[in-house]
Amino acid sequence: MRLFGAALCAATLSLASAAHASDSAGGKISNILSYADGGIVFFNHDGVRSALPSCPAAVLPTRWAINVSTPAGQARLAVLLSAYSLGKKIDIAGTGTCTLWQDTETLGYFVIKD
């Protein structure tokens, strides 16, 4: 039974790590751009990035995209703008996809650092 539990735990951890393509840690937000069509907001982050996603056109290693056409996206933007205005650093995890814009990874989540 212990072996099964350990295998299940290992499988869960491997799935969790595959849930996003890249991380960017301990950086500041800059260059916030609200795109006119589609409810997309782009921003740059100067943290250390682990890797680019596997999207063929993903060539902008410091840029991320948020869909702000939904209430959840608007809430994320409000928190992001608060972090920006306070000069806080954030950690980012991407989704591993470029669904909002072909050359920019879609934001999975971010954490505001102290």
Secondary structure, 3 states (H helix, E strand, C coil): CHHHHHHHHHHHHHHHHCCCCCEEEEECEEEEEECCCCCEEEEEECCEECCCCCCCCCCCCCEEEEECCCHHHHHHHHHHHHHHHHCCCEEEEECCCCCCECCEEEEEEEEECC
